[in-house]
Amino acid sequence: KKPMKGLKKNLAAILIAHPDAELFCFDEARFGTHSKLGHGWFPKGSRTGVKVSLGYQNFYVYGAANPTSGKNFILLLPNVNTACMNVFLEEFALELGDKKAIVIMDGAGWHKSKDLLVPKNIIPVFLPAYSPELNPIERLWLHIKHHVIRNRIYESVSKLEDEVCAFINNLDLQTVSSICALNYLSSYM
């Protein structure tokens, strides 16, 4: 409970200092060709074979979403590291233009790296350690994975990338905001 109190106090102070800034939640998710099996219905007494893929080609989806408006910015990148994080931050800052964003994120090493180049219009706020449940965008990654990779096999990582991109491009703002809404943020929106 104590780390949550510190997060709320820190977030409140930052929002007061930057009343014109928009609040976003950020994280990365790994998508790959390794099969993700889910439950299914089959005729009683039968054993239905399910094809699986044991390949480990993957890519990462970097994303920031506003839990209230559903506005989001998402990039596919090959790795999770400081270089890719810098690419994301630079592109996100360009997308924001003259606007500012307060970005809630976890404390991954590349989020706090000494080589990280944080643009002036992005203000990072770090979650307490070991608290992914406090980051609303984690729920968006689960939603995408449920609809795109569960019980499916992709012949190549590029076909999976195409499917993930198509799914993300068809997400509407209301869906994103309903998935990413969390109670602890409602008092700040």
Secondary structure, 3 states (H helix, E strand, C coil): CHHHHHHHHHHHHHHHHCCCCEEEEEEEEEEECCCECCCCCCCCCCCCCCCCCCCCCEEEEEEEECCCCCCEEEEEECCCCHHHHHHHHHHHHHHHCCCCEEEEECCCHHHCCCCCCCCCCEEEEECCCCCHHHCCHHHHHHHHHHHHCECCCCCCHHHHHHHHHHHHHCCCHHHHHHHHCCHHHHCCC
